[in-house]
Amino acid sequence: MDPRMCRKVSNSSDSLGEVEDVEYEAREEVLPQESEEDLYPPCSPEPLSVTWLDDDQIEDLDLNLDQTNLFFHRVDSADIIYRSKKKKCKMVGKYVMGDILGEGSYGKVKEMLDSETLCRRAVKILKKRKLRRIANGEQNVQREIQLLRILRHKNVIELVDVLYNDEKQKMYLVMEFCVGVLQDMLESSPGKKFPQHQAHQYFTQLLDGMEYLHSQGVIHKDIKPGNLLLTLDQTLKITDFGVAEALDMFSAEDTCYVGQGSPAFQPPEIANGAETFSGYKSDIWSAGVTLYNMTTGRYPFEGDNVFRLLEAIGRGSWAGPPASLGAALCSLLRLMLHSDPRRRPPLHELRRHKWVQTVPPLEPGEKMISPRSRRSDELHNSTVLPYLVERHYASAQEYFTERELRQELEERESRTLSTAELSDGDSASQRKRRWHSACGRLPACRLT
């Protein structure tokens, strides 16, 4: 690397003696371009080595530079040297880490690959330092782990493994791999809603999962599209049990005392500040809001802020579902979103409803929305494979210059590849093109 890229010049004021009441004239001088011989005189030690830093290391640096002591020299673009960002393969236990699938208030979710069974997994990475800054953060995580260890149902996310790293104060929750989130699918679909045929498919699975949870005495308290995932075979999974509550198995009541779910999905009794409420009926209300959102693209109650929203929910006055949904679906939504929890039907009655029993057909022009998250592609390719390829089949060419990059871009714009060039996979030009296209963010460097 050309050392002219970054060079710190010592402060010339250090050699001045103590002078009082002396005025200096500021002048702008153009320094001559130095050669490598000037930078490294015969008596100087070996050239300075370069330490490359990734994004995480840059964030950890505490730079406190005195800008008055730095001189910046103009460098020709041909002398700038880049290095491609390598996909460093990282393993946690027997699992190979992949890219980020999502990120929430508690931590990041990444893809994983089980090196023994070759099964795709998802891992929720939690930092204890971050959990301490969240109200009841550590308690919610421990509650989620305890519940997921005992829950086993096709429509409830499965906890595969729990790993701890005491040195880095991290916790890894290894779970089933899912390819899509209902919330992301809604935001990317036309009208931000599903066809009734597709919404019916997801809602019936949601009822199955809720019926199992309630049979185990578990109240989810946060049923919403953002906590409903999909696998490759379109199986719905209920996830995020951070605010869930396990009732006493010997209690004949489902009384709950704390509501911690999302405001838009809270029932009127919680919005009005009731000290106790029915846990089963609150989940039914949240499922009704979820169904309303999936079929209309809107929410039954809205407000400019959280206080206005809770006030509207507490009053329980709404215009009702639009008539375009059909009489059967409107009837179901009115039952589930009744302001009086005693008037909301239990799950076994919802299963006998006409709309639940009959699968709505696809209307002309409607298309099924494919499961896809914000960071996944249409084919749901594994993000772990590039890390394994980089580890076992690393590219021999590691550095390239600005001039080479510009020449490559000009050639790509001015020339159309022929069939023979595309088929010649072993040619040097093809390897160079593929290598350049794989370059990501350029890492920073510092001289040590």
C-alpha positions in Angstrom: 0.0 0.0 0.0 1.2 3.5 -0.9 2.2 5.2 2.4 1.2 8.5 1.0 -2.5 7.6 1.7 -2.3 8.4 5.3 0.7 10.1 7.0 0.8 12.0 10.3 3.4 14.8 10.5 4.7 15.8 13.8 3.6 19.2 15.2 6.2 21.7 14.2 5.3 23.9 17.1 6.9 21.5 19.5 10.4 22.7 18.4 9.6 26.3 19.1 10.8 27.9 22.3 8.6 29.9 24.7 8.0 33.2 22.9 5.6 35.8 24.2 3.7 38.5 22.3 4.8 37.3 18.9 2.4 37.6 16.0 2.6 35.0 13.2 1.3 35.4 9.7 -0.8 32.5 8.4 0.1 31.5 4.9 -1.2 28.7 2.6 1.7 26.7 1.2 1.7 24.0 -1.4 3.9 21.2 -0.3 5.9 19.4 -2.9 4.9 15.8 -3.6 7.2 13.5 -1.7 8.7 10.4 -3.1 9.1 7.0 -1.4 12.8 7.9 -0.8 11.8 11.0 1.1 9.3 9.0 3.3 11.9 6.3 4.1 15.4 7.7 4.5 18.3 5.2 4.7 18.5 5.5 8.5 14.7 5.0 9.0 13.3 1.7 10.2 11.1 -0.6 8.2 8.0 0.9 6.5 4.9 1.2 8.6 2.6 -1.8 8.5 -1.1 -1.5 7.7 -3.8 -2.9 10.0 -7.2 -3.4 8.4 -10.3 -2.9 10.5 -13.8 -4.2 9.9 -16.9 -2.2 10.7 -17.3 -3.5 14.3 -13.7 -2.6 15.2 -14.1 0.9 13.8 -17.1 1.5 16.0 -15.1 0.3 19.0 -12.3 2.8 18.4 -12.3 5.9 20.5 -10.6 8.4 18.1 -9.5 11.7 19.6 -7.3 13.3 17.0 -6.0 16.8 17.2 -6.8 18.0 13.7 -4.4 20.9 13.9 -1.5 18.4 13.9 -2.5 16.7 10.7 -1.5 17.5 7.1 -3.4 16.0 4.2 -1.6 15.5 0.9 -3.4 15.1 -2.4 -3.0 11.5 -3.7 -3.6 10.5 -7.3 -6.6 8.1 -7.7 -4.3 5.5 -9.4 -2.4 5.2 -6.1 -5.4 4.4 -4.0 -5.5 0.7 -3.1 -8.7 -1.0 -2.1 -9.3 -4.4 -0.5 -12.4 -6.5 -0.9 -14.4 -7.2 2.2 -14.0 -10.8 3.1 -16.8 -12.9 4.4 -15.1 -14.1 7.6 -16.5 -17.5 8.5 -17.6 -17.6 12.2 -18.7 -20.6 14.2 -20.6 -20.6 17.5 -20.5 -24.1 18.8 -21.3 -26.4 16.0 -23.2 -23.7 14.0 -21.9 -21.7 11.1 -23.1 -18.0 11.2 -24.7 -16.3 8.2 -26.1 -12.9 7.4 -28.6 -10.9 9.5 -32.3 -11.8 8.9 -33.8 -9.1 11.1 -33.3 -6.9 14.1 -35.5 -6.0 17.0 -35.3 -4.2 20.3 -33.8 -7.2 22.0 -31.1 -8.1 19.5 -30.2 -9.4 16.0 -31.5 -12.5 14.3 -29.1 -14.2 12.0 -29.2 -17.3 9.8 -27.2 -20.4 11.0 -26.2 -23.8 9.6 -25.9 -26.8 11.7 -22.5 -28.3 10.7 -23.6 -31.8 11.8 -27.1 -32.1 10.4 -26.8 -29.4 7.7 -30.2 -27.9 8.8 -30.8 -24.2 8.4 -31.5 -22.5 11.7 -32.1 -18.9 12.9 -30.4 -17.5 16.0 -31.4 -14.6 18.2 -28.3 -13.0 19.5 -28.9 -11.2 22.8 -26.4 -9.0 24.7 -26.7 -8.9 28.5 -25.5 -5.3 28.5 -28.4 -4.3 26.1 -31.0 -6.3 28.0 -30.2 -4.4 31.2 -31.1 -1.2 29.5 -34.6 -2.6 28.6 -37.3 -2.7 31.3 -37.7 -6.3 32.4 -35.4 -7.3 29.5 -33.6 -10.2 31.2 -36.8 -11.5 32.9 -38.6 -11.5 29.6 -35.9 -13.5 27.9 -35.7 -16.1 30.7 -39.5 -16.4 30.6 -39.4 -17.0 26.8 -36.7 -19.7 27.2 -38.7 -21.5 29.9 -41.8 -21.5 27.8 -40.2 -22.5 24.5 -38.5 -25.5 26.2 -41.9 -27.1 27.0 -43.9 -26.0 24.0 -44.1 -28.4 21.0 -46.5 -27.7 18.2 -46.3 -27.3 14.5 -47.6 -23.7 14.7 -45.3 -22.6 17.5 -41.7 -21.7 16.9 -39.3 -24.4 18.2 -36.3 -23.6 20.4 -33.5 -25.9 19.2 -30.6 -24.9 21.4 -29.4 -22.2 23.9 -25.8 -21.2 23.9 -24.0 -18.8 26.3 -20.7 -16.9 25.9 -19.7 -15.6 29.3 -16.6 -13.8 27.9 -18.6 -11.7 25.5 -21.7 -11.6 27.7 -23.9 -13.0 24.8 -26.7 -15.4 24.6 -27.7 -17.3 21.5 -31.2 -18.7 21.1 -31.1 -21.2 18.2 -34.6 -21.7 16.6 -36.3 -23.0 13.6 -35.5 -21.2 10.3 -38.3 -19.3 8.7 -38.2 -17.5 5.4 -40.8 -14.8 5.9 -42.6 -12.5 8.3 -46.3 -11.7 7.8 -45.6 -8.0 8.6 -43.0 -7.7 5.9 -45.2 -9.5 3.4 -48.1 -7.2 4.1 -45.9 -4.1 3.6 -44.7 -5.3 0.2 -48.0 -6.6 -1.1 -50.6 -4.5 -3.1 -52.8 -2.6 -0.8 -50.8 -4.0 2.1 -53.2 -6.9 2.5 -53.6 -10.5 1.5 -56.3 -12.1 -0.6 -59.0 -13.6 1.6 -58.0 -17.1 0.3 -54.4 -16.6 1.7 -55.6 -14.8 4.9 -57.9 -17.7 5.6 -55.0 -20.1 5.3 -52.9 -18.2 7.8 -55.8 -17.4 10.2 -56.8 -21.1 10.6 -53.2 -22.0 11.4 -53.1 -19.1 13.9 -56.2 -20.6 15.6 -54.5 -24.0 15.8 -51.5 -22.5 17.5 -53.5 -20.3 19.9 -55.7 -23.3 20.9 -52.6 -25.3 21.8 -51.1 -22.4 23.8 -54.3 -21.9 25.7 -54.5 -25.6 26.4 -51.1 -25.3 28.0 -52.2 -22.3 30.1 -50.0 -19.9 28.1 -51.3 -16.4 27.2 -49.3 -14.9 24.4 -50.4 -11.2 24.9 -48.7 -10.0 21.7 -50.4 -11.7 18.7 -49.7 -9.5 15.6 -48.4 -10.0 12.0 -44.8 -9.1 13.2 -44.8 -12.1 15.5 -46.1 -14.6 12.9 -43.4 -16.3 10.7 -43.7 -18.6 7.7 -41.6 -21.6 6.8 -40.8 -22.8 3.2 -43.9 -25.0 3.2 -46.2 -22.1 4.2 -46.5 -23.3 7.8 -47.3 -20.4 10.2 -45.2 -20.2 13.4 -46.1 -18.1 16.4 -43.0 -16.5 17.9 -41.7 -13.9 20.4 -42.9 -15.1 23.8 -41.1 -12.3 25.7 -44.3 -10.9 27.3 -46.2 -14.2 27.4 -47.6 -15.4 30.7 -48.0 -19.0 31.9 -51.1 -19.4 34.1 -51.4 -21.7 37.1 -52.3 -25.1 35.7 -54.6 -25.8 38.7 -56.5 -22.5 38.4 -60.0 -22.5 36.8 -59.6 -18.8 35.7 -57.5 -17.1 33.1 -57.0 -13.8 35.0 -54.0 -11.7 34.0 -52.7 -8.6 35.7 -50.2 -7.0 33.3 -50.6 -6.2 29.6 -47.4 -5.5 27.7 -48.2 -6.1 24.1 -48.2 -3.6 21.1 -50.7 -0.8 21.6 -52.6 -1.2 18.3 -53.4 -4.8 19.2 -54.5 -4.3 22.9 -58.2 -4.8 23.8 -60.3 -2.1 25.4 -60.1 -3.5 28.9 -56.3 -3.0 28.9 -56.6 0.4 27.1 -58.9 1.5 29.9 -56.4 0.5 32.6 -58.3 -2.5 34.1 -56.4 -4.1 36.9 -57.4 -7.6 35.8 -58.5 -9.0 32.5 -59.2 -12.3 30.8 -56.0 -13.6 29.1 -57.8 -15.8 26.6 -60.2 -13.1 25.5 -57.3 -10.6 25.1 -55.5 -13.0 22.7 -58.8 -13.4 20.7 -59.0 -9.6 20.4 -55.4 -9.4 19.1 -56.1 -12.2 16.6 -59.2 -10.3 15.4 -57.1 -7.1 14.8 -54.5 -9.3 13.0 -57.2 -10.7 10.7 -58.6 -7.2 10.1 -55.1 -6.0 9.2 -54.5 -8.9 6.8 -57.7 -8.5 4.9 -58.0 -4.7 4.8 -54.5 -3.3 5.1 -55.6 -1.0 7.9 -56.3 -1.2 11.6 -59.8 -1.0 13.2 -58.6 1.7 15.6 -56.1 4.4 14.8 -54.7 7.5 16.4 -52.1 10.3 15.8 -50.2 9.0 18.8 -50.2 6.2 21.4 -52.5 8.1 23.7 -55.1 8.9 21.0 -54.9 5.3 19.8 -55.5 3.9 23.3 -58.3 6.4 23.8 -60.0 5.2 20.6 -59.6 1.6 21.6 -61.0 2.3 25.1 -64.1 3.8 23.7 -64.6 0.8 21.5 -66.5 2.8 18.9 -65.6 2.0 15.3 -67.3 2.0 11.9 -67.0 -1.7 11.6 -65.4 -3.7 8.8 -66.0 -2.6 5.2 -68.9 -4.3 3.5 -66.6 -5.3 0.6 -65.2 -8.1 2.8 -68.4 -10.0 2.6 -71.1 -10.8 5.2 -69.3 -13.8 6.7 -66.0 -12.2 7.4 -67.7 -9.0 8.7 -69.7 -11.1 11.1 -66.5 -12.9 12.4 -64.6 -9.6 12.9 -67.5 -8.0 14.8 -67.6 -11.0 17.2 -63.8 -11.0 17.8 -63.6 -7.2 18.2 -66.5 -6.8 20.6 -65.7 -4.2 23.3 -67.2 -6.5 26.0 -64.8 -9.4 26.5 -67.7 -11.6 27.7 -69.3 -11.3 24.2 -66.2 -12.5 22.4 -66.6 -16.2 21.4 -64.0 -18.7 22.6 -61.8 -20.5 20.2 -63.9 -23.6 19.8 -66.9 -21.4 18.7 -64.7 -19.5 16.3 -63.8 -22.7 14.5 -67.5 -23.4 13.8 -67.9 -20.0 12.1 -69.0 -20.0 8.5 -66.0 -18.0 7.2 -63.6 -20.3 9.0 -65.3 -23.5 7.8 -65.4 -22.3 4.1 -62.3 -21.5 2.2 -62.8 -18.3 0.2 -61.8 -18.6 -3.5 -59.2 -16.5 -5.2 -60.9 -13.6 -7.0 -60.1 -12.8 -10.6 -56.8 -10.8 -10.7 -55.7 -11.8 -7.2 -52.3 -13.4 -6.7 -50.9 -15.2 -3.7 -48.1 -13.3 -1.9 -45.0 -15.4 -1.6 -43.3 -15.6 1.8 -40.3 -13.3 1.9 -38.6 -11.2 4.5 -36.9 -7.9 3.9 -33.4 -9.4 3.6 -34.2 -12.6 1.7 -34.4 -13.2 -2.1 -37.1 -15.0 -4.1 -35.3 -18.3 -4.0 -34.5 -18.1 -0.3 -30.8 -18.9 -0.9 -28.7 -19.6 2.2 -26.6 -16.8 3.4 -24.1 -19.1 5.0 -22.8 -20.6 1.8 -20.7 -17.4 0.8 -18.9 -17.6 4.1 -18.0 -21.3 3.5 -16.9 -20.6 0.0 -14.7 -17.7 1.1 -13.1 -19.9 3.8 -12.4 -22.9 1.7 -12.0 -21.3 -1.8 -10.7 -17.8 -1.1 -9.9 -15.6 -4.1 -6.2 -15.2 -4.9 -6.6 -11.6 -5.9 -7.1 -9.4 -2.9 -6.2 -5.8 -3.8 -7.1 -3.6 -6.7 -6.6 0.1 -7.5 -9.0 2.9 -8.3 -7.8 2.9 -11.9 -8.5 -0.8 -12.4 -11.9 -0.3 -11.0 -12.7 2.5 -13.3 -11.4 0.6 -16.3 -13.5 -2.4 -15.4 -16.7 -0.2 -15.1 -15.9 1.4 -18.5 -15.4 -1.9 -20.2 -18.6 -3.3 -18.7 -20.6 -0.3 -20.0 -19.1 -0.1 -23.5 -19.0 -3.8 -24.3 -21.7 -6.5 -24.5 -20.5 -9.9 -23.6 -20.8 -12.5 -26.3 -22.0 -16.1 -25.8 -18.4 -17.4 -26.0 -17.3 -15.1 -23.2 -20.1 -16.1 -21.0 -19.4 -19.8 -21.4 -15.6 -19.3 -20.8 -15.9 -19.6 -17.0 -12.1 -20.1 -16.5 -11.0 -16.9 -18.3 -9.2 -14.3 -16.3 -11.5 -11.5 -17.3 -14.6 -13.4 -16.1 -13.0 -14.1 -12.8 -12.0 -10.5 -12.4 -15.6 -9.3 -13.3 -17.1 -11.7 -10.7 -14.6 -10.7 -8.1 -15.3 -7.0 -8.6 -19.0 -7.5 -8.4 -18.6 -9.2 -5.1 -16.8 -6.3 -3.4 -18.8 -4.8 -0.6 -18.1 -1.8 1.7 -14.5 -0.9 1.7 -12.9 -1.3 5.2 -11.0 1.6 6.8 -7.3 1.4 7.6 -5.0 2.8 10.1 -1.2 2.9 10.2 0.5 1.3 13.2 
